[in-house]
């Protein structure tokens, strides 16, 4: 499944407008993922032994695929 950052648009805008700290952006953005995108994200997340290693740039890069 190919997912583009455009699908993350509202979350990206939200974390910027709310001035969410970098270390909390992934948690907040993934909270709002829906359906197939959420399932895709869970499969990506399982690849990391340490979830704290998933930084905002890592998270965005995953969506750019």
mmCIF file of the N, C-alpha and C atoms, coordinates in Angstrom:
data_MODEL
# 
_entry.id   MODEL 
# 
loop_
_atom_site.group_PDB 
_atom_site.id 
_atom_site.type_symbol 
_atom_site.label_atom_id 
_atom_site.label_alt_id 
_atom_site.label_comp_id 
_atom_site.label_asym_id 
_atom_site.label_entity_id 
_atom_site.label_seq_id 
_atom_site.pdbx_PDB_ins_code 
_atom_site.Cartn_x 
_atom_site.Cartn_y 
_atom_site.Cartn_z 
_atom_site.occupancy 
_atom_site.B_iso_or_equiv 
_atom_site.pdbx_formal_charge 
_atom_site.auth_seq_id 
_atom_site.auth_comp_id 
_atom_site.auth_asym_id 
_atom_site.auth_atom_id 
_atom_site.pdbx_PDB_model_num 
ATOM 1   N N  . UNK A 1 1  ? 0.843  -1.169 0.000  1.00 0.00 ? 1  UNK A N  1 
ATOM 2   C CA . UNK A 1 1  ? 0.000  0.000  0.000  1.00 0.00 ? 1  UNK A CA 1 
ATOM 3   C C  . UNK A 1 1  ? 0.892  1.236  0.000  1.00 0.00 ? 1  UNK A C  1 
ATOM 4   N N  . UNK A 1 2  ? 0.654  2.116  -0.938 1.00 0.00 ? 2  UNK A N  1 
ATOM 5   C CA . UNK A 1 2  ? 1.429  3.343  -1.040 1.00 0.00 ? 2  UNK A CA 1 
ATOM 6   C C  . UNK A 1 2  ? 0.604  4.474  -0.445 1.00 0.00 ? 2  UNK A C  1 
ATOM 7   N N  . UNK A 1 3  ? 1.172  5.152  0.526  1.00 0.00 ? 3  UNK A N  1 
ATOM 8   C CA . UNK A 1 3  ? 0.482  6.255  1.188  1.00 0.00 ? 3  UNK A CA 1 
ATOM 9   C C  . UNK A 1 3  ? 1.335  7.500  1.021  1.00 0.00 ? 3  UNK A C  1 
ATOM 10  N N  . UNK A 1 4  ? 0.719  8.565  0.632  1.00 0.00 ? 4  UNK A N  1 
ATOM 11  C CA . UNK A 1 4  ? 1.427  9.814  0.398  1.00 0.00 ? 4  UNK A CA 1 
ATOM 12  C C  . UNK A 1 4  ? 1.217  10.772 1.561  1.00 0.00 ? 4  UNK A C  1 
ATOM 13  N N  . UNK A 1 5  ? 2.149  11.664 1.761  1.00 0.00 ? 5  UNK A N  1 
ATOM 14  C CA . UNK A 1 5  ? 2.074  12.640 2.840  1.00 0.00 ? 5  UNK A CA 1 
ATOM 15  C C  . UNK A 1 5  ? 0.816  13.485 2.734  1.00 0.00 ? 5  UNK A C  1 
ATOM 16  N N  . UNK A 1 6  ? 0.274  13.644 1.541  1.00 0.00 ? 6  UNK A N  1 
ATOM 17  C CA . UNK A 1 6  ? -0.967 14.392 1.382  1.00 0.00 ? 6  UNK A CA 1 
ATOM 18  C C  . UNK A 1 6  ? -2.090 13.840 2.237  1.00 0.00 ? 6  UNK A C  1 
ATOM 19  N N  . UNK A 1 7  ? -2.066 12.534 2.477  1.00 0.00 ? 7  UNK A N  1 
ATOM 20  C CA . UNK A 1 7  ? -3.074 11.923 3.332  1.00 0.00 ? 7  UNK A CA 1 
ATOM 21  C C  . UNK A 1 7  ? -2.844 12.288 4.791  1.00 0.00 ? 7  UNK A C  1 
ATOM 22  N N  . UNK A 1 8  ? -1.681 12.783 5.092  1.00 0.00 ? 8  UNK A N  1 
ATOM 23  C CA . UNK A 1 8  ? -1.341 13.189 6.448  1.00 0.00 ? 8  UNK A CA 1 
ATOM 24  C C  . UNK A 1 8  ? -1.535 14.689 6.619  1.00 0.00 ? 8  UNK A C  1 
ATOM 25  N N  . UNK A 1 9  ? -2.052 15.351 5.606  1.00 0.00 ? 9  UNK A N  1 
ATOM 26  C CA . UNK A 1 9  ? -2.192 16.800 5.597  1.00 0.00 ? 9  UNK A CA 1 
ATOM 27  C C  . UNK A 1 9  ? -2.757 17.399 6.869  1.00 0.00 ? 9  UNK A C  1 
ATOM 28  N N  . UNK A 1 10 ? -3.955 17.000 7.297  1.00 0.00 ? 10 UNK A N  1 
ATOM 29  C CA . UNK A 1 10 ? -4.519 17.612 8.501  1.00 0.00 ? 10 UNK A CA 1 
ATOM 30  C C  . UNK A 1 10 ? -3.660 17.408 9.745  1.00 0.00 ? 10 UNK A C  1 
ATOM 31  N N  . UNK A 1 11 ? -3.065 16.226 9.875  1.00 0.00 ? 11 UNK A N  1 
ATOM 32  C CA . UNK A 1 11 ? -2.218 15.969 11.039 1.00 0.00 ? 11 UNK A CA 1 
ATOM 33  C C  . UNK A 1 11 ? -0.971 16.833 10.996 1.00 0.00 ? 11 UNK A C  1 
ATOM 34  N N  . UNK A 1 12 ? -0.391 16.983 9.825  1.00 0.00 ? 12 UNK A N  1 
ATOM 35  C CA . UNK A 1 12 ? 0.809  17.800 9.686  1.00 0.00 ? 12 UNK A CA 1 
ATOM 36  C C  . UNK A 1 12 ? 0.498  19.249 10.056 1.00 0.00 ? 12 UNK A C  1 
ATOM 37  N N  . UNK A 1 13 ? -0.601 19.764 9.543  1.00 0.00 ? 13 UNK A N  1 
ATOM 38  C CA . UNK A 1 13 ? -1.004 21.130 9.856  1.00 0.00 ? 13 UNK A CA 1 
ATOM 39  C C  . UNK A 1 13 ? -1.299 21.273 11.346 1.00 0.00 ? 13 UNK A C  1 
ATOM 40  N N  . UNK A 1 14 ? -1.976 20.279 11.908 1.00 0.00 ? 14 UNK A N  1 
ATOM 41  C CA . UNK A 1 14 ? -2.350 20.323 13.316 1.00 0.00 ? 14 UNK A CA 1 
ATOM 42  C C  . UNK A 1 14 ? -1.129 20.426 14.225 1.00 0.00 ? 14 UNK A C  1 
ATOM 43  N N  . UNK A 1 15 ? -0.119 19.603 13.997 1.00 0.00 ? 15 UNK A N  1 
ATOM 44  C CA . UNK A 1 15 ? 1.046  19.627 14.883 1.00 0.00 ? 15 UNK A CA 1 
ATOM 45  C C  . UNK A 1 15 ? 1.835  20.922 14.734 1.00 0.00 ? 15 UNK A C  1 
ATOM 46  N N  . UNK A 1 16 ? 1.774  21.528 13.554 1.00 0.00 ? 16 UNK A N  1 
ATOM 47  C CA . UNK A 1 16 ? 2.466  22.792 13.354 1.00 0.00 ? 16 UNK A CA 1 
ATOM 48  C C  . UNK A 1 16 ? 1.697  23.941 14.013 1.00 0.00 ? 16 UNK A C  1 
ATOM 49  N N  . UNK A 1 17 ? 0.386  23.989 13.814 1.00 0.00 ? 17 UNK A N  1 
ATOM 50  C CA . UNK A 1 17 ? -0.429 25.064 14.382 1.00 0.00 ? 17 UNK A CA 1 
ATOM 51  C C  . UNK A 1 17 ? -0.443 24.995 15.905 1.00 0.00 ? 17 UNK A C  1 
ATOM 52  N N  . UNK A 1 18 ? -0.538 23.794 16.429 1.00 0.00 ? 18 UNK A N  1 
ATOM 53  C CA . UNK A 1 18 ? -0.587 23.623 17.882 1.00 0.00 ? 18 UNK A CA 1 
ATOM 54  C C  . UNK A 1 18 ? 0.793  23.722 18.522 1.00 0.00 ? 18 UNK A C  1 
ATOM 55  N N  . UNK A 1 19 ? 1.830  23.856 17.694 1.00 0.00 ? 19 UNK A N  1 
ATOM 56  C CA . UNK A 1 19 ? 3.201  23.941 18.187 1.00 0.00 ? 19 UNK A CA 1 
ATOM 57  C C  . UNK A 1 19 ? 3.538  22.741 19.089 1.00 0.00 ? 19 UNK A C  1 
ATOM 58  N N  . UNK A 1 20 ? 3.185  21.560 18.591 1.00 0.00 ? 20 UNK A N  1 
ATOM 59  C CA . UNK A 1 20 ? 3.424  20.320 19.323 1.00 0.00 ? 20 UNK A CA 1 
ATOM 60  C C  . UNK A 1 20 ? 4.916  20.016 19.297 1.00 0.00 ? 20 UNK A C  1 
ATOM 61  N N  . UNK A 1 21 ? 5.511  19.713 20.458 1.00 0.00 ? 21 UNK A N  1 
ATOM 62  C CA . UNK A 1 21 ? 6.941  19.372 20.484 1.00 0.00 ? 21 UNK A CA 1 
ATOM 63  C C  . UNK A 1 21 ? 7.240  18.160 19.595 1.00 0.00 ? 21 UNK A C  1 
ATOM 64  N N  . UNK A 1 22 ? 8.415  18.149 19.000 1.00 0.00 ? 22 UNK A N  1 
ATOM 65  C CA . UNK A 1 22 ? 8.829  17.065 18.095 1.00 0.00 ? 22 UNK A CA 1 
ATOM 66  C C  . UNK A 1 22 ? 8.583  15.688 18.709 1.00 0.00 ? 22 UNK A C  1 
ATOM 67  N N  . UNK A 1 23 ? 8.926  15.522 19.975 1.00 0.00 ? 23 UNK A N  1 
ATOM 68  C CA . UNK A 1 23 ? 8.839  14.193 20.594 1.00 0.00 ? 23 UNK A CA 1 
ATOM 69  C C  . UNK A 1 23 ? 7.403  13.716 20.805 1.00 0.00 ? 23 UNK A C  1 
ATOM 70  N N  . UNK A 1 24 ? 6.397  14.575 20.624 1.00 0.00 ? 24 UNK A N  1 
ATOM 71  C CA . UNK A 1 24 ? 5.006  14.183 20.817 1.00 0.00 ? 24 UNK A CA 1 
ATOM 72  C C  . UNK A 1 24 ? 4.207  14.141 19.522 1.00 0.00 ? 24 UNK A C  1 
ATOM 73  N N  . UNK A 1 25 ? 4.809  14.550 18.421 1.00 0.00 ? 25 UNK A N  1 
ATOM 74  C CA . UNK A 1 25 ? 4.077  14.658 17.157 1.00 0.00 ? 25 UNK A CA 1 
ATOM 75  C C  . UNK A 1 25 ? 3.604  13.316 16.617 1.00 0.00 ? 25 UNK A C  1 
ATOM 76  N N  . UNK A 1 26 ? 4.439  12.297 16.690 1.00 0.00 ? 26 UNK A N  1 
ATOM 77  C CA . UNK A 1 26 ? 4.049  10.984 16.152 1.00 0.00 ? 26 UNK A CA 1 
ATOM 78  C C  . UNK A 1 26 ? 2.844  10.450 16.913 1.00 0.00 ? 26 UNK A C  1 
ATOM 79  N N  . UNK A 1 27 ? 2.875  10.546 18.228 1.00 0.00 ? 27 UNK A N  1 
ATOM 80  C CA . UNK A 1 27 ? 1.765  10.056 19.039 1.00 0.00 ? 27 UNK A CA 1 
ATOM 81  C C  . UNK A 1 27 ? 0.469  10.779 18.692 1.00 0.00 ? 27 UNK A C  1 
ATOM 82  N N  . UNK A 1 28 ? 0.523  12.083 18.588 1.00 0.00 ? 28 UNK A N  1 
ATOM 83  C CA . UNK A 1 28 ? -0.676 12.853 18.279 1.00 0.00 ? 28 UNK A CA 1 
ATOM 84  C C  . UNK A 1 28 ? -1.180 12.567 16.867 1.00 0.00 ? 28 UNK A C  1 
ATOM 85  N N  . UNK A 1 29 ? -0.300 12.570 15.898 1.00 0.00 ? 29 UNK A N  1 
ATOM 86  C CA . UNK A 1 29 ? -0.724 12.345 14.511 1.00 0.00 ? 29 UNK A CA 1 
ATOM 87  C C  . UNK A 1 29 ? -1.299 10.951 14.311 1.00 0.00 ? 29 UNK A C  1 
ATOM 88  N N  . UNK A 1 30 ? -0.682 9.931  14.910 1.00 0.00 ? 30 UNK A N  1 
ATOM 89  C CA . UNK A 1 30 ? -1.187 8.568  14.713 1.00 0.00 ? 30 UNK A CA 1 
ATOM 90  C C  . UNK A 1 30 ? -2.521 8.357  15.415 1.00 0.00 ? 30 UNK A C  1 
ATOM 91  N N  . UNK A 1 31 ? -2.812 9.151  16.414 1.00 0.00 ? 31 UNK A N  1 
ATOM 92  C CA . UNK A 1 31 ? -4.103 9.066  17.086 1.00 0.00 ? 31 UNK A CA 1 
ATOM 93  C C  . UNK A 1 31 ? -5.244 9.329  16.101 1.00 0.00 ? 31 UNK A C  1 
ATOM 94  N N  . UNK A 1 32 ? -5.002 10.164 15.100 1.00 0.00 ? 32 UNK A N  1 
ATOM 95  C CA . UNK A 1 32 ? -6.034 10.555 14.152 1.00 0.00 ? 32 UNK A CA 1 
ATOM 96  C C  . UNK A 1 32 ? -6.045 9.728  12.862 1.00 0.00 ? 32 UNK A C  1 
ATOM 97  N N  . UNK A 1 33 ? -5.169 8.750  12.729 1.00 0.00 ? 33 UNK A N  1 
ATOM 98  C CA . UNK A 1 33 ? -5.180 7.913  11.529 1.00 0.00 ? 33 UNK A CA 1 
ATOM 99  C C  . UNK A 1 33 ? -6.434 7.041  11.507 1.00 0.00 ? 33 UNK A C  1 
ATOM 100 N N  . UNK A 1 34 ? -6.917 6.754  10.309 1.00 0.00 ? 34 UNK A N  1 
ATOM 101 C CA . UNK A 1 34 ? -8.153 5.990  10.183 1.00 0.00 ? 34 UNK A CA 1 
ATOM 102 C C  . UNK A 1 34 ? -7.977 4.796  9.260  1.00 0.00 ? 34 UNK A C  1 
ATOM 103 N N  . UNK A 1 35 ? -8.758 3.785  9.509  1.00 0.00 ? 35 UNK A N  1 
ATOM 104 C CA . UNK A 1 35 ? -8.925 2.600  8.677  1.00 0.00 ? 35 UNK A CA 1 
ATOM 105 C C  . UNK A 1 35 ? -7.626 2.023  8.124  1.00 0.00 ? 35 UNK A C  1 
ATOM 106 N N  . UNK A 1 36 ? -7.520 1.962  6.794  1.00 0.00 ? 36 UNK A N  1 
ATOM 107 C CA . UNK A 1 36 ? -6.372 1.317  6.162  1.00 0.00 ? 36 UNK A CA 1 
ATOM 108 C C  . UNK A 1 36 ? -5.057 1.989  6.514  1.00 0.00 ? 36 UNK A C  1 
ATOM 109 N N  . UNK A 1 37 ? -5.091 3.287  6.689  1.00 0.00 ? 37 UNK A N  1 
ATOM 110 C CA . UNK A 1 37 ? -3.859 3.997  7.037  1.00 0.00 ? 37 UNK A CA 1 
ATOM 111 C C  . UNK A 1 37 ? -3.391 3.578  8.427  1.00 0.00 ? 37 UNK A C  1 
ATOM 112 N N  . UNK A 1 38 ? -4.326 3.425  9.357  1.00 0.00 ? 38 UNK A N  1 
ATOM 113 C CA . UNK A 1 38 ? -3.961 2.981  10.705 1.00 0.00 ? 38 UNK A CA 1 
ATOM 114 C C  . UNK A 1 38 ? -3.363 1.565  10.656 1.00 0.00 ? 38 UNK A C  1 
ATOM 115 N N  . UNK A 1 39 ? -3.958 0.678  9.897  1.00 0.00 ? 39 UNK A N  1 
ATOM 116 C CA . UNK A 1 39 ? -3.440 -0.698 9.787  1.00 0.00 ? 39 UNK A CA 1 
ATOM 117 C C  . UNK A 1 39 ? -2.037 -0.679 9.183  1.00 0.00 ? 39 UNK A C  1 
ATOM 118 N N  . UNK A 1 40 ? -1.853 0.142  8.152  1.00 0.00 ? 40 UNK A N  1 
ATOM 119 C CA . UNK A 1 40 ? -0.537 0.258  7.536  1.00 0.00 ? 40 UNK A CA 1 
ATOM 120 C C  . UNK A 1 40 ? 0.470  0.767  8.557  1.00 0.00 ? 40 UNK A C  1 
ATOM 121 N N  . UNK A 1 41 ? 0.104  1.793  9.330  1.00 0.00 ? 41 UNK A N  1 
ATOM 122 C CA . UNK A 1 41 ? 1.025  2.358  10.310 1.00 0.00 ? 41 UNK A CA 1 
ATOM 123 C C  . UNK A 1 41 ? 1.397  1.329  11.375 1.00 0.00 ? 41 UNK A C  1 
ATOM 124 N N  . UNK A 1 42 ? 0.433  0.549  11.823 1.00 0.00 ? 42 UNK A N  1 
ATOM 125 C CA . UNK A 1 42 ? 0.733  -0.480 12.831 1.00 0.00 ? 42 UNK A CA 1 
ATOM 126 C C  . UNK A 1 42 ? 1.758  -1.471 12.293 1.00 0.00 ? 42 UNK A C  1 
ATOM 127 N N  . UNK A 1 43 ? 1.684  -1.832 11.023 1.00 0.00 ? 43 UNK A N  1 
ATOM 128 C CA . UNK A 1 43 ? 2.669  -2.758 10.447 1.00 0.00 ? 43 UNK A CA 1 
ATOM 129 C C  . UNK A 1 43 ? 4.050  -2.112 10.376 1.00 0.00 ? 43 UNK A C  1 
ATOM 130 N N  . UNK A 1 44 ? 4.097  -0.816 10.091 1.00 0.00 ? 44 UNK A N  1 
ATOM 131 C CA . UNK A 1 44 ? 5.380  -0.108 10.067 1.00 0.00 ? 44 UNK A CA 1 
ATOM 132 C C  . UNK A 1 44 ? 5.952  -0.003 11.478 1.00 0.00 ? 44 UNK A C  1 
ATOM 133 N N  . UNK A 1 45 ? 5.113  0.360  12.426 1.00 0.00 ? 45 UNK A N  1 
ATOM 134 C CA . UNK A 1 45 ? 5.544  0.556  13.820 1.00 0.00 ? 45 UNK A CA 1 
ATOM 135 C C  . UNK A 1 45 ? 6.147  -0.719 14.412 1.00 0.00 ? 45 UNK A C  1 
ATOM 136 N N  . UNK A 1 46 ? 5.617  -1.867 14.030 1.00 0.00 ? 46 UNK A N  1 
ATOM 137 C CA . UNK A 1 46 ? 6.108  -3.137 14.565 1.00 0.00 ? 46 UNK A CA 1 
ATOM 138 C C  . UNK A 1 46 ? 7.543  -3.443 14.142 1.00 0.00 ? 46 UNK A C  1 
ATOM 139 N N  . UNK A 1 47 ? 8.034  -2.752 13.133 1.00 0.00 ? 47 UNK A N  1 
ATOM 140 C CA . UNK A 1 47 ? 9.409  -2.963 12.678 1.00 0.00 ? 47 UNK A CA 1 
ATOM 141 C C  . UNK A 1 47 ? 10.443 -2.367 13.633 1.00 0.00 ? 47 UNK A C  1 
ATOM 142 N N  . UNK A 1 48 ? 10.001 -1.535 14.531 1.00 0.00 ? 48 UNK A N  1 
ATOM 143 C CA . UNK A 1 48 ? 10.900 -0.851 15.463 1.00 0.00 ? 48 UNK A CA 1 
ATOM 144 C C  . UNK A 1 48 ? 10.814 -1.487 16.842 1.00 0.00 ? 48 UNK A C  1 
ATOM 145 N N  . UNK A 1 49 ? 11.951 -1.920 17.369 1.00 0.00 ? 49 UNK A N  1 
ATOM 146 C CA . UNK A 1 49 ? 11.965 -2.476 18.712 1.00 0.00 ? 49 UNK A CA 1 
ATOM 147 C C  . UNK A 1 49 ? 11.690 -1.395 19.750 1.00 0.00 ? 49 UNK A C  1 
ATOM 148 N N  . UNK A 1 50 ? 12.180 -0.190 19.484 1.00 0.00 ? 50 UNK A N  1 
ATOM 149 C CA . UNK A 1 50 ? 11.994 0.928  20.397 1.00 0.00 ? 50 UNK A CA 1 
ATOM 150 C C  . UNK A 1 50 ? 11.119 1.983  19.724 1.00 0.00 ? 50 UNK A C  1 
ATOM 151 N N  . UNK A 1 51 ? 9.843  2.078  20.100 1.00 0.00 ? 51 UNK A N  1 
ATOM 152 C CA . UNK A 1 51 ? 8.953  3.051  19.455 1.00 0.00 ? 51 UNK A CA 1 
ATOM 153 C C  . UNK A 1 51 ? 9.437  4.496  19.583 1.00 0.00 ? 51 UNK A C  1 
ATOM 154 N N  . UNK A 1 52 ? 10.235 4.799  20.589 1.00 0.00 ? 52 UNK A N  1 
ATOM 155 C CA . UNK A 1 52 ? 10.733 6.171  20.731 1.00 0.00 ? 52 UNK A CA 1 
ATOM 156 C C  . UNK A 1 52 ? 11.724 6.526  19.627 1.00 0.00 ? 52 UNK A C  1 
ATOM 157 N N  . UNK A 1 53 ? 12.177 5.535  18.877 1.00 0.00 ? 53 UNK A N  1 
ATOM 158 C CA . UNK A 1 53 ? 13.087 5.783  17.754 1.00 0.00 ? 53 UNK A CA 1 
ATOM 159 C C  . UNK A 1 53 ? 12.342 6.351  16.545 1.00 0.00 ? 53 UNK A C  1 
ATOM 160 N N  . UNK A 1 54 ? 11.013 6.307  16.600 1.00 0.00 ? 54 UNK A N  1 
ATOM 161 C CA . UNK A 1 54 ? 10.213 6.829  15.494 1.00 0.00 ? 54 UNK A CA 1 
ATOM 162 C C  . UNK A 1 54 ? 10.001 8.327  15.735 1.00 0.00 ? 54 UNK A C  1 
ATOM 163 N N  . UNK A 1 55 ? 10.881 9.109  15.194 1.00 0.00 ? 55 UNK A N  1 
ATOM 164 C CA . UNK A 1 55 ? 10.798 10.556 15.324 1.00 0.00 ? 55 UNK A CA 1 
ATOM 165 C C  . UNK A 1 55 ? 9.835  11.109 14.279 1.00 0.00 ? 55 UNK A C  1 
ATOM 166 N N  . UNK A 1 56 ? 9.513  12.384 14.372 1.00 0.00 ? 56 UNK A N  1 
ATOM 167 C CA . UNK A 1 56 ? 8.628  13.006 13.396 1.00 0.00 ? 56 UNK A CA 1 
ATOM 168 C C  . UNK A 1 56 ? 9.193  12.895 11.981 1.00 0.00 ? 56 UNK A C  1 
ATOM 169 N N  . UNK A 1 57 ? 10.494 13.161 11.756 1.00 0.00 ? 57 UNK A N  1 
ATOM 170 C CA . UNK A 1 57 ? 11.032 12.979 10.403 1.00 0.00 ? 57 UNK A CA 1 
ATOM 171 C C  . UNK A 1 57 ? 10.933 11.529 9.910  1.00 0.00 ? 57 UNK A C  1 
ATOM 172 N N  . UNK A 1 58 ? 11.142 10.567 10.790 1.00 0.00 ? 58 UNK A N  1 
ATOM 173 C CA . UNK A 1 58 ? 11.009 9.146  10.417 1.00 0.00 ? 58 UNK A CA 1 
ATOM 174 C C  . UNK A 1 58 ? 9.569  8.838  10.044 1.00 0.00 ? 58 UNK A C  1 
ATOM 175 N N  . UNK A 1 59 ? 8.647  9.343  10.835 1.00 0.00 ? 59 UNK A N  1 
ATOM 176 C CA . UNK A 1 59 ? 7.223  9.137  10.586 1.00 0.00 ? 59 UNK A CA 1 
ATOM 177 C C  . UNK A 1 59 ? 6.814  9.731  9.238  1.00 0.00 ? 59 UNK A C  1 
ATOM 178 N N  . UNK A 1 60 ? 7.226  10.944 8.965  1.00 0.00 ? 60 UNK A N  1 
ATOM 179 C CA . UNK A 1 60 ? 6.877  11.583 7.683  1.00 0.00 ? 60 UNK A CA 1 
ATOM 180 C C  . UNK A 1 60 ? 7.524  10.866 6.519  1.00 0.00 ? 60 UNK A C  1 
ATOM 181 N N  . UNK A 1 61 ? 8.760  10.409 6.684  1.00 0.00 ? 61 UNK A N  1 
ATOM 182 C CA . UNK A 1 61 ? 9.441  9.685  5.611  1.00 0.00 ? 61 UNK A CA 1 
ATOM 183 C C  . UNK A 1 61 ? 8.712  8.384  5.283  1.00 0.00 ? 61 UNK A C  1 
ATOM 184 N N  . UNK A 1 62 ? 8.143  7.746  6.283  1.00 0.00 ? 62 UNK A N  1 
ATOM 185 C CA . UNK A 1 62 ? 7.392  6.511  6.050  1.00 0.00 ? 62 UNK A CA 1 
ATOM 186 C C  . UNK A 1 62 ? 6.198  6.784  5.139  1.00 0.00 ? 62 UNK A C  1 
ATOM 187 N N  . UNK A 1 63 ? 5.564  7.931  5.301  1.00 0.00 ? 63 UNK A N  1 
ATOM 188 C CA . UNK A 1 63 ? 4.422  8.265  4.458  1.00 0.00 ? 63 UNK A CA 1 
ATOM 189 C C  . UNK A 1 63 ? 4.840  8.642  3.049  1.00 0.00 ? 63 UNK A C  1 
ATOM 190 N N  . UNK A 1 64 ? 6.021  9.161  2.897  1.00 0.00 ? 64 UNK A N  1 
ATOM 191 C CA . UNK A 1 64 ? 6.505  9.504  1.564  1.00 0.00 ? 64 UNK A CA 1 
ATOM 192 C C  . UNK A 1 64 ? 6.912  8.256  0.790  1.00 0.00 ? 64 UNK A C  1 
ATOM 193 N N  . UNK A 1 65 ? 7.115  7.160  1.558  1.00 0.00 ? 65 UNK A N  1 
ATOM 194 C CA . UNK A 1 65 ? 7.404  5.859  0.991  1.00 0.00 ? 65 UNK A CA 1 
ATOM 195 C C  . UNK A 1 65 ? 8.550  5.819  0.078  1.00 0.00 ? 65 UNK A C  1 
# 
